[in-house]
């Protein structure tokens, strides 16, 4: 075997080992990967009962009801479709009607989304990118006042470096 053949064999062997390692890692992580879904996605796709998903949208106005201490029932909407959800536990302080929410869990046999984790938007301007895209696609997205003012300001301000000279 010549040097060139040995080198190609080593490179091919290393590539095969890396491919097998990557395949094993992806296979091991398959159960841990949770994809974002909107209520419309859940309605259109026949989600298997018990499949873990990440549900995102807005908490529908007037939908929050508390029962049995820490059990909360609410509806997640993207404007086009609604999905009833339930969560047992302590909710984030910023969880409220009309605000963005991302909940992780699974749709049960009763058609209700049973969340085991609820994430609320963390400040005045935050909403997950996927939720914004889903709301824009359904026509429910409205640009917030701060966002509109920031957009106008950024368009009106000339580039600060444009008028300076460099020697």
N, CA and C atoms as an extended XYZ file, in Angstrom:
501
Properties=species:S:1:pos:R:3:atomname:S:1:resname:S:1:resid:I:1 pbc="F F F"
N         0.849       -1.180        0.000 N   UNK     1
C         0.000        0.000        0.000 CA  UNK     1
C         0.890        1.237        0.000 C   UNK     1
N         0.622        2.164       -0.898 N   UNK     2
C         1.430        3.367       -0.975 CA  UNK     2
C         1.008        4.353        0.100 C   UNK     2
N         1.835        5.362        0.278 N   UNK     3
C         1.529        6.393        1.276 CA  UNK     3
C         0.199        7.077        0.987 C   UNK     3
N        -0.044        7.340       -0.275 N   UNK     4
C        -1.282        8.020       -0.676 CA  UNK     4
C        -2.501        7.155       -0.345 C   UNK     4
N        -2.425        5.883       -0.594 N   UNK     5
C        -3.536        4.977       -0.291 CA  UNK     5
C        -3.772        4.873        1.216 C   UNK     5
N        -2.670        4.797        1.987 N   UNK     6
C        -2.812        4.749        3.456 CA  UNK     6
C        -3.489        6.016        3.975 C   UNK     6
N        -3.054        7.152        3.449 N   UNK     7
C        -3.628        8.427        3.864 CA  UNK     7
C        -5.125        8.477        3.538 C   UNK     7
N        -5.534        8.089        2.352 N   UNK     8
C        -6.942        8.073        1.962 CA  UNK     8
C        -7.742        7.092        2.812 C   UNK     8
N        -7.141        5.947        3.159 N   UNK     9
C        -7.811        4.977        4.018 CA  UNK     9
C        -8.029        5.562        5.417 C   UNK     9
N        -7.037        6.248        5.935 N   UNK    10
C        -7.154        6.885        7.265 CA  UNK    10
C        -8.238        7.965        7.251 C   UNK    10
N        -8.250        8.784        6.233 N   UNK    11
C        -9.251        9.846        6.132 CA  UNK    11
C       -10.640        9.241        5.988 C   UNK    11
N       -10.780        8.217        5.167 N   UNK    12
C       -12.071        7.548        4.995 CA  UNK    12
C       -12.542        6.908        6.292 C   UNK    12
N       -11.628        6.255        7.013 N   UNK    13
C       -11.974        5.636        8.297 CA  UNK    13
C       -12.403        6.668        9.324 C   UNK    13
N       -11.677        7.789        9.398 N   UNK    14
C       -12.031        8.855       10.331 CA  UNK    14
C       -13.398        9.445        9.978 C   UNK    14
N       -13.665        9.600        8.693 N   UNK    15
C       -14.973       10.117        8.261 CA  UNK    15
C       -16.101        9.174        8.635 C   UNK    15
N       -15.864        7.869        8.477 N   UNK    16
C       -16.883        6.879        8.841 CA  UNK    16
C       -17.145        6.902       10.347 C   UNK    16
N       -16.090        7.002       11.138 N   UNK    17
C       -16.249        7.064       12.598 CA  UNK    17
C       -17.027        8.312       12.987 C   UNK    17
N       -16.726        9.449       12.389 N   UNK    18
C       -17.453       10.682       12.684 CA  UNK    18
C       -18.921       10.580       12.279 C   UNK    18
N       -19.194        9.960       11.138 N   UNK    19
C       -20.578        9.799       10.687 CA  UNK    19
C       -21.362        8.910       11.643 C   UNK    19
N       -20.752        7.829       12.102 N   UNK    20
C       -21.425        6.943       13.055 CA  UNK    20
C       -21.665        7.676       14.373 C   UNK    20
N       -20.675        8.439       14.845 N   UNK    21
C       -20.830        9.188       16.095 CA  UNK    21
C       -21.953       10.211       15.981 C   UNK    21
N       -22.017       10.936       14.869 N   UNK    22
C       -23.078       11.922       14.669 CA  UNK    22
C       -24.443       11.242       14.628 C   UNK    22
N       -24.527       10.102       13.953 N   UNK    23
C       -25.783        9.353       13.902 CA  UNK    23
C       -26.235        8.902       15.277 C   UNK    23
N       -25.311        8.406       16.090 N   UNK    24
C       -25.654        7.981       17.449 CA  UNK    24
C       -26.113        9.144       18.315 C   UNK    24
N       -25.469       10.283       18.178 N   UNK    25
C       -25.865       11.469       18.948 CA  UNK    25
C       -27.265       11.916       18.547 C   UNK    25
N       -27.541       11.995       17.261 N   UNK    26
C       -28.878       12.403       16.807 CA  UNK    26
C       -29.939       11.407       17.249 C   UNK    26
N       -29.635       10.123       17.204 N   UNK    27
C       -30.582        9.104       17.651 CA  UNK    27
C       -30.866        9.251       19.148 C   UNK    27
N       -29.835        9.522       19.946 N   UNK    28
C       -29.999        9.679       21.392 CA  UNK    28
C       -30.797       10.932       21.732 C   UNK    28
N       -30.635       11.980       20.959 N   UNK    29
C       -31.325       13.243       21.233 CA  UNK    29
C       -32.723       13.299       20.629 C   UNK    29
N       -33.105       12.308       19.851 N   UNK    30
C       -34.387       12.325       19.159 CA  UNK    30
C       -35.565       12.531       20.110 C   UNK    30
N       -35.546       11.901       21.279 N   UNK    31
C       -36.633       12.041       22.240 CA  UNK    31
C       -36.603       13.383       22.957 C   UNK    31
N       -35.482       14.064       22.948 N   UNK    32
C       -35.344       15.327       23.660 CA  UNK    32
C       -35.694       16.538       22.807 C   UNK    32
N       -35.772       16.369       21.512 N   UNK    33
C       -36.055       17.488       20.614 CA  UNK    33
C       -37.545       17.779       20.647 C   UNK    33
N       -37.895       19.060       20.925 N   UNK    34
C       -39.291       19.469       20.978 CA  UNK    34
C       -39.468       20.614       19.991 C   UNK    34
N       -40.366       20.432       19.007 N   UNK    35
C       -40.578       21.447       17.992 CA  UNK    35
C       -41.734       22.367       18.372 C   UNK    35
N       -41.653       23.638       17.965 N   UNK    36
C       -42.697       24.612       18.228 CA  UNK    36
C       -43.889       24.373       17.307 C   UNK    36
N       -45.082       24.436       17.882 N   UNK    37
C       -46.318       24.305       17.111 CA  UNK    37
C       -47.283       25.402       17.552 C   UNK    37
N       -48.043       25.949       16.623 N   UNK    38
C       -49.111       26.888       16.950 CA  UNK    38
C       -50.411       26.088       17.065 C   UNK    38
N       -51.467       26.664       17.636 N   UNK    39
C       -52.749       25.945       17.680 CA  UNK    39
C       -53.244       25.528       16.293 C   UNK    39
N       -52.973       26.319       15.267 N   UNK    40
C       -53.357       25.961       13.904 CA  UNK    40
C       -52.592       24.728       13.440 C   UNK    40
N       -51.292       24.675       13.744 N   UNK    41
C       -50.493       23.502       13.381 CA  UNK    41
C       -51.041       22.244       14.045 C   UNK    41
N       -51.408       22.359       15.316 N   UNK    42
C       -51.942       21.210       16.048 CA  UNK    42
C       -53.271       20.774       15.437 C   UNK    42
N       -54.107       21.746       15.023 N   UNK    43
C       -55.407       21.423       14.434 CA  UNK    43
C       -55.245       20.774       13.052 C   UNK    43
N       -54.274       21.251       12.261 N   UNK    44
C       -54.086       20.739       10.901 CA  UNK    44
C       -53.381       19.382       10.876 C   UNK    44
N       -52.419       19.197       11.769 N   UNK    45
C       -51.686       17.934       11.821 CA  UNK    45
C       -52.378       17.042       12.846 C   UNK    45
N       -52.490       15.806       12.543 N   UNK    46
C       -53.073       14.858       13.495 CA  UNK    46
C       -51.969       14.448       14.467 C   UNK    46
N       -51.794       15.244       15.512 N   UNK    47
C       -50.749       14.971       16.497 CA  UNK    47
C       -51.099       13.711       17.277 C   UNK    47
N       -50.183       12.771       17.357 N   UNK    48
C       -50.450       11.570       18.162 CA  UNK    48
C       -50.611       11.944       19.634 C   UNK    48
N       -51.542       11.300       20.310 N   UNK    49
C       -51.764       11.551       21.728 CA  UNK    49
C       -50.482       11.215       22.477 C   UNK    49
N       -50.069       12.135       23.331 N   UNK    50
C       -48.883       11.915       24.141 CA  UNK    50
C       -47.585       12.389       23.536 C   UNK    50
N       -47.587       12.833       22.272 N   UNK    51
C       -46.351       13.328       21.660 CA  UNK    51
C       -46.012       14.686       22.248 C   UNK    51
N       -44.794       14.834       22.737 N   UNK    52
C       -44.371       16.111       23.324 CA  UNK    52
C       -44.207       17.159       22.241 C   UNK    52
N       -44.786       18.315       22.500 N   UNK    53
C       -44.637       19.455       21.599 CA  UNK    53
C       -44.454       20.710       22.439 C   UNK    53
N       -44.053       21.745       21.777 N   UNK    54
C       -43.968       23.071       22.392 CA  UNK    54
C       -45.047       23.904       21.712 C   UNK    54
N       -46.052       24.302       22.483 N   UNK    55
C       -47.194       25.060       21.978 CA  UNK    55
C       -46.981       26.536       22.271 C   UNK    55
N       -47.155       27.385       21.256 N   UNK    56
C       -46.958       28.814       21.451 CA  UNK    56
C       -48.086       29.616       20.860 C   UNK    56
N       -48.343       30.756       21.441 N   UNK    57
C       -49.383       31.657       20.966 CA  UNK    57
C       -49.678       32.697       22.028 C   UNK    57
N       -50.900       33.193       22.023 N   UNK    58
C       -51.348       34.168       23.017 CA  UNK    58
C       -52.357       33.519       23.942 C   UNK    58
N       -52.341       33.936       25.207 N   UNK    59
C       -53.365       33.475       26.141 CA  UNK    59
C       -54.635       34.244       25.804 C   UNK    59
N       -55.686       33.527       25.470 N   UNK    60
C       -56.938       34.144       25.039 CA  UNK    60
C       -57.573       34.931       26.187 C   UNK    60
N       -58.090       36.104       25.855 N   UNK    61
C       -58.755       36.963       26.841 CA  UNK    61
C       -59.938       36.230       27.473 C   UNK    61
N       -60.049       36.301       28.782 N   UNK    62
C       -61.172       35.714       29.501 CA  UNK    62
C       -61.143       34.204       29.604 C   UNK    62
N       -60.002       33.590       29.341 N   UNK    63
C       -59.955       32.127       29.316 CA  UNK    63
C       -59.308       31.498       30.546 C   UNK    63
N       -58.692       32.282       31.399 N   UNK    64
C       -57.978       31.707       32.539 CA  UNK    64
C       -58.951       31.391       33.670 C   UNK    64
N       -58.957       30.126       34.086 N   UNK    65
C       -59.730       29.707       35.263 CA  UNK    65
C       -58.827       28.850       36.127 C   UNK    65
N       -58.907       29.083       37.452 N   UNK    66
C       -58.087       28.326       38.393 CA  UNK    66
C       -58.985       27.375       39.167 C   UNK    66
N       -58.555       26.125       39.248 N   UNK    67
C       -59.295       25.127       40.009 CA  UNK    67
C       -58.322       24.295       40.814 C   UNK    67
N       -58.753       23.853       41.954 N   UNK    68
C       -57.949       22.920       42.743 CA  UNK    68
C       -56.586       23.421       43.153 C   UNK    68
N       -56.485       24.610       43.656 N   UNK    69
C       -55.207       25.136       44.147 CA  UNK    69
C       -54.298       25.648       43.045 C   UNK    69
N       -53.413       24.784       42.521 N   UNK    70
C       -52.434       25.240       41.530 CA  UNK    70
C       -52.772       24.803       40.108 C   UNK    70
N       -53.949       24.243       39.876 N   UNK    71
C       -54.335       23.836       38.526 CA  UNK    71
C       -54.990       25.011       37.812 C   UNK    71
N       -54.487       25.305       36.625 N   UNK    72
C       -54.977       26.442       35.834 CA  UNK    72
C       -55.394       25.935       34.460 C   UNK    72
N       -56.565       26.365       34.017 N   UNK    73
C       -57.055       26.067       32.672 CA  UNK    73
C       -57.035       27.375       31.889 C   UNK    73
N       -56.556       27.331       30.664 N   UNK    74
C       -56.507       28.522       29.819 CA  UNK    74
C       -56.572       28.087       28.362 C   UNK    74
N       -56.723       29.042       27.466 N   UNK    75
C       -56.800       28.754       26.035 CA  UNK    75
C       -55.662       29.493       25.343 C   UNK    75
N       -54.925       28.761       24.499 N   UNK    76
C       -53.855       29.356       23.696 CA  UNK    76
C       -54.415       29.564       22.293 C   UNK    76
N       -54.222       30.763       21.759 N   UNK    77
C       -54.756       31.093       20.439 CA  UNK    77
C       -53.680       31.708       19.566 C   UNK    77
N       -53.838       31.525       18.267 N   UNK    78
C       -52.996       32.231       17.309 CA  UNK    78
C       -53.857       33.113       16.407 C   UNK    78
N       -55.113       33.282       16.799 N   UNK    79
C       -56.042       34.097       16.032 CA  UNK    79
C       -56.910       33.275       15.110 C   UNK    79
N       -56.358       32.226       14.544 N   UNK    80
C       -57.128       31.384       13.632 CA  UNK    80
C       -57.759       30.210       14.372 C   UNK    80
N       -57.021       29.607       15.292 N   UNK    81
C       -57.504       28.458       16.055 CA  UNK    81
C       -57.166       28.625       17.524 C   UNK    81
N       -57.939       27.943       18.368 N   UNK    82
C       -57.721       27.946       19.808 CA  UNK    82
C       -57.452       26.523       20.256 C   UNK    82
N       -56.695       26.381       21.335 N   UNK    83
C       -56.454       25.072       21.925 CA  UNK    83
C       -56.520       25.211       23.435 C   UNK    83
N       -57.431       24.468       24.052 N   UNK    84
C       -57.561       24.477       25.502 CA  UNK    84
C       -56.320       23.834       26.107 C   UNK    84
N       -55.867       24.401       27.223 N   UNK    85
C       -54.672       23.892       27.884 CA  UNK    85
C       -54.894       23.874       29.385 C   UNK    85
N       -54.167       23.007       30.049 N   UNK    86
C       -54.212       22.940       31.500 CA  UNK    86
C       -52.791       22.792       32.024 C   UNK    86
N       -52.561       23.349       33.205 N   UNK    87
C       -51.239       23.309       33.810 CA  UNK    87
C       -51.407       23.224       35.315 C   UNK    87
N       -50.663       22.338       35.932 N   UNK    88
C       -50.665       22.239       37.383 CA  UNK    88
C       -49.284       22.631       37.870 C   UNK    88
N       -49.239       23.683       38.643 N   UNK    89
C       -47.974       24.194       39.155 CA  UNK    89
C       -48.053       25.695       39.341 C   UNK    89
N       -46.935       26.261       39.674 N   UNK    90
C       -46.866       27.702       39.888 CA  UNK    90
C       -46.542       28.372       38.558 C   UNK    90
N       -47.407       29.284       38.142 N   UNK    91
C       -47.221       29.992       36.871 CA  UNK    91
C       -46.218       31.127       37.029 C   UNK    91
N       -45.547       31.501       35.942 N   UNK    92
C       -44.660       32.672       35.991 CA  UNK    92
C       -45.460       33.924       36.341 C   UNK    92
N       -44.826       34.882       36.999 N   UNK    93
C       -45.507       36.113       37.409 CA  UNK    93
C       -46.087       36.881       36.224 C   UNK    93
N       -45.464       36.801       35.079 N   UNK    94
C       -45.903       37.573       33.916 CA  UNK    94
C       -46.958       36.857       33.071 C   UNK    94
N       -47.409       35.693       33.511 N   UNK    95
C       -48.442       34.960       32.782 CA  UNK    95
C       -49.771       35.662       32.970 C   UNK    95
N       -50.400       36.080       31.870 N   UNK    96
C       -51.709       36.741       31.945 CA  UNK    96
C       -52.368       36.722       30.568 C   UNK    96
N       -53.619       37.093       30.537 N   UNK    97
C       -54.402       37.091       29.301 CA  UNK    97
C       -53.854       38.097       28.311 C   UNK    97
N       -53.893       37.734       27.033 N   UNK    98
C       -53.444       38.630       25.976 CA  UNK    98
C       -51.942       38.670       25.795 C   UNK    98
N       -51.193       37.888       26.559 N   UNK    99
C       -49.735       37.903       26.470 CA  UNK    99
C       -49.226       36.630       25.810 C   UNK    99
N       -48.023       36.693       25.292 N   UNK   100
C       -47.408       35.541       24.659 CA  UNK   100
C       -47.075       34.466       25.676 C   UNK   100
N       -47.229       33.218       25.255 N   UNK   101
C       -46.936       32.085       26.133 CA  UNK   101
C       -46.387       30.944       25.289 C   UNK   101
N       -45.466       30.204       25.866 N   UNK   102
C       -44.967       28.974       25.267 CA  UNK   102
C       -45.099       27.908       26.338 C   UNK   102
N       -45.798       26.833       26.015 N   UNK   103
C       -46.018       25.753       26.970 CA  UNK   103
C       -45.503       24.454       26.372 C   UNK   103
N       -44.831       23.663       27.191 N   UNK   104
C       -44.336       22.371       26.744 CA  UNK   104
C       -45.166       21.278       27.385 C   UNK   104
N       -45.538       20.291       26.598 N   UNK   105
C       -46.342       19.191       27.112 CA  UNK   105
C       -46.863       18.353       25.965 C   UNK   105
N       -48.064       17.783       26.162 N   UNK   106
C       -48.639       16.906       25.143 CA  UNK   106
C       -50.153       17.045       25.135 C   UNK   106
N       -50.751       16.782       23.979 N   UNK   107
C       -52.201       16.770       23.846 CA  UNK   107
C       -52.689       15.416       24.359 C   UNK   107
N       -53.679       15.463       25.264 N   UNK   108
C       -54.212       14.239       25.840 CA  UNK   108
C       -55.338       13.651       25.010 C   UNK   108
N       -55.872       12.527       25.466 N   UNK   109
C       -56.972       11.860       24.768 CA  UNK   109
C       -58.229       12.711       24.771 C   UNK   109
N       -58.325       13.644       25.735 N   UNK   110
C       -59.482       14.527       25.824 CA  UNK   110
C       -59.386       15.730       24.886 C   UNK   110
N       -58.287       15.852       24.129 N   UNK   111
C       -58.108       16.962       23.202 CA  UNK   111
C       -57.581       18.222       23.855 C   UNK   111
N       -57.264       18.145       25.138 N   UNK   112
C       -56.731       19.287       25.881 CA  UNK   112
C       -55.215       19.153       25.962 C   UNK   112
N       -54.525       20.276       25.816 N   UNK   113
C       -53.075       20.292       25.925 CA  UNK   113
C       -52.701       20.298       27.403 C   UNK   113
N       -51.970       19.283       27.844 N   UNK   114
C       -51.543       19.172       29.237 CA  UNK   114
C       -50.083       19.620       29.315 C   UNK   114
N       -49.877       20.810       29.861 N   UNK   115
C       -48.541       21.388       29.917 CA  UNK   115
C       -47.836       20.979       31.203 C   UNK   115
N       -46.537       20.740       31.086 N   UNK   116
C       -45.735       20.508       32.281 CA  UNK   116
C       -44.745       21.646       32.514 C   UNK   116
N       -44.620       22.532       31.532 N   UNK   117
C       -43.787       23.730       31.650 CA  UNK   117
C       -44.497       24.876       30.940 C   UNK   117
N       -44.570       26.036       31.601 N   UNK   118
C       -45.171       27.225       30.990 CA  UNK   118
C       -44.167       28.359       31.088 C   UNK   118
N       -43.902       28.975       29.945 N   UNK   119
C       -42.991       30.118       29.877 CA  UNK   119
C       -43.781       31.332       29.419 C   UNK   119
N       -43.700       32.416       30.173 N   UNK   120
C       -44.386       33.650       29.790 CA  UNK   120
C       -43.358       34.629       29.243 C   UNK   120
N       -43.837       35.594       28.496 N   UNK   121
C       -42.908       36.575       27.957 CA  UNK   121
C       -42.254       37.320       29.105 C   UNK   121
N       -40.969       37.620       28.963 N   UNK   122
C       -40.215       38.122       30.099 CA  UNK   122
C       -40.058       39.631       30.166 C   UNK   122
N       -40.399       40.349       29.136 N   UNK   123
C       -40.385       41.801       29.240 CA  UNK   123
C       -41.373       42.401       28.265 C   UNK   123
N       -41.398       43.699       28.187 N   UNK   124
C       -42.426       44.402       27.415 CA  UNK   124
C       -42.399       44.091       25.926 C   UNK   124
N       -41.223       43.810       25.370 N   UNK   125
C       -41.106       43.651       23.921 CA  UNK   125
C       -40.842       42.229       23.465 C   UNK   125
N       -40.671       41.290       24.374 N   UNK   126
C       -40.268       39.944       23.989 CA  UNK   126
C       -41.441       39.070       23.577 C   UNK   126
N       -41.253       38.343       22.496 N   UNK   127
C       -42.151       37.268       22.107 CA  UNK   127
C       -41.306       36.332       21.250 C   UNK   127
N       -41.403       35.024       21.480 N   UNK   128
C       -40.586       34.099       20.693 CA  UNK   128
C       -40.794       34.310       19.194 C   UNK   128
N       -39.722       34.165       18.442 N   UNK   129
C       -39.745       34.386       16.994 CA  UNK   129
C       -40.817       33.537       16.324 C   UNK   129
N       -40.936       32.276       16.759 N   UNK   130
C       -41.901       31.371       16.149 CA  UNK   130
C       -43.332       31.844       16.379 C   UNK   130
N       -43.596       32.380       17.593 N   UNK   131
C       -44.938       32.867       17.909 CA  UNK   131
C       -45.263       34.077       17.042 C   UNK   131
N       -44.295       34.990       16.886 N   UNK   132
C       -44.497       36.175       16.049 CA  UNK   132
C       -44.795       35.760       14.613 C   UNK   132
N       -44.037       34.791       14.093 N   UNK   133
C       -44.257       34.340       12.715 CA  UNK   133
C       -45.627       33.709       12.547 C   UNK   133
N       -46.056       32.918       13.542 N   UNK   134
C       -47.373       32.279       13.470 CA  UNK   134
C       -48.482       33.330       13.521 C   UNK   134
N       -48.305       34.360       14.383 N   UNK   135
C       -49.315       35.416       14.480 CA  UNK   135
C       -49.353       36.260       13.203 C   UNK   135
N       -48.186       36.519       12.619 N   UNK   136
C       -48.159       37.268       11.362 CA  UNK   136
C       -48.839       36.472       10.251 C   UNK   136
N       -48.596       35.165       10.221 N   UNK   137
C       -49.195       34.313        9.187 CA  UNK   137
C       -50.709       34.272        9.302 C   UNK   137
N       -51.231       34.367       10.540 N   UNK   138
C       -52.684       34.314       10.726 CA  UNK   138
C       -53.325       35.702       10.628 C   UNK   138
N       -52.488       36.760       10.522 N   UNK   139
C       -53.018       38.118       10.392 CA  UNK   139
C       -53.357       38.773       11.719 C   UNK   139
N       -52.942       38.169       12.841 N   UNK   140
C       -53.268       38.706       14.156 CA  UNK   140
C       -52.173       39.583       14.737 C   UNK   140
N       -51.012       39.627       14.120 N   UNK   141
C       -49.879       40.369       14.655 CA  UNK   141
C       -50.118       41.865       14.517 C   UNK   141
N       -49.925       42.573       15.625 N   UNK   142
C       -50.005       44.028       15.616 CA  UNK   142
C       -48.728       44.552       16.235 C   UNK   142
N       -48.055       45.440       15.511 N   UNK   143
C       -46.808       45.991       16.011 CA  UNK   143
C       -47.091       46.830       17.251 C   UNK   143
N       -46.337       46.593       18.319 N   UNK   144
C       -46.520       47.329       19.569 CA  UNK   144
C       -46.115       48.781       19.430 C   UNK   144
N       -46.586       49.629       20.346 N   UNK   145
C       -46.313       51.065       20.301 CA  UNK   145
C       -44.812       51.350       20.381 C   UNK   145
N       -44.110       50.695       21.321 N   UNK   146
C       -42.675       50.933       21.458 CA  UNK   146
C       -41.939       50.492       20.199 C   UNK   146
N       -42.344       49.359       19.641 N   UNK   147
C       -41.715       48.838       18.445 CA  UNK   147
C       -41.951       49.780       17.260 C   UNK   147
N       -43.164       50.342       17.149 N   UNK   148
C       -43.486       51.272       16.065 CA  UNK   148
C       -42.657       52.548       16.196 C   UNK   148
N       -42.530       53.067       17.441 N   UNK   149
C       -41.746       54.289       17.653 CA  UNK   149
C       -40.274       54.034       17.370 C   UNK   149
N       -39.753       52.870       17.808 N   UNK   150
C       -38.354       52.534       17.557 CA  UNK   150
C       -38.103       52.388       16.062 C   UNK   150
N       -39.060       51.818       15.352 N   UNK   151
C       -38.935       51.650       13.912 CA  UNK   151
C       -38.889       53.003       13.218 C   UNK   151
N       -39.773       53.945       13.635 N   UNK   152
C       -39.788       55.286       13.047 CA  UNK   152
C       -38.490       56.019       13.347 C   UNK   152
N       -38.002       55.882       14.601 N   UNK   153
C       -36.784       56.564       15.000 CA  UNK   153
C       -35.600       56.050       14.215 C   UNK   153
N       -35.482       54.743       14.036 N   UNK   154
C       -34.338       54.182       13.320 CA  UNK   154
C       -34.354       54.581       11.850 C   UNK   154
N       -35.551       54.780       11.269 N   UNK   155
C       -35.631       55.188        9.872 CA  UNK   155
C       -35.327       56.673        9.716 C   UNK   155
N       -35.670       57.481       10.733 N   UNK   156
C       -35.488       58.917       10.638 CA  UNK   156
C       -34.061       59.348       10.947 C   UNK   156
N       -33.323       58.563       11.743 N   UNK   157
C       -31.961       58.937       12.146 CA  UNK   157
C       -30.970       58.645       11.031 C   UNK   157
N       -30.182       59.656       10.634 N   UNK   158
C       -29.139       59.399        9.656 CA  UNK   158
C       -27.998       58.626       10.324 C   UNK   158
N       -27.181       57.993        9.527 N   UNK   159
C       -26.050       57.245       10.041 CA  UNK   159
C       -25.103       58.215       10.732 C   UNK   159
N       -24.740       57.942       11.971 N   UNK   160
C       -23.917       58.847       12.768 CA  UNK   160
C       -22.521       59.010       12.178 C   UNK   160
N       -22.004       58.008       11.532 N   UNK   161
C       -20.654       58.067       10.980 CA  UNK   161
C       -20.617       58.688        9.586 C   UNK   161
N       -21.758       58.924        8.978 N   UNK   162
C       -21.802       59.384        7.577 CA  UNK   162
C       -21.179       60.763        7.406 C   UNK   162
N       -21.301       61.658        8.407 N   UNK   163
C       -20.799       63.006        8.243 CA  UNK   163
C       -19.413       63.226        8.801 C   UNK   163
N       -18.774       62.230        9.342 N   UNK   164
C       -17.452       62.424        9.944 CA  UNK   164
C       -16.375       62.137        8.933 C   UNK   164
N       -15.271       62.875        9.072 N   UNK   165
C       -14.120       62.673        8.198 CA  UNK   165
C       -13.082       61.873        8.942 C   UNK   165
N       -12.368       61.046        8.223 N   UNK   166
C       -11.236       60.354        8.820 CA  UNK   166
C        -9.971       60.785        8.100 C   UNK   166
N        -8.916       60.944        8.849 N   UNK   167
C        -7.645       61.397        8.255 CA  UNK   167
C        -6.792       60.233        7.905 C   UNK   167
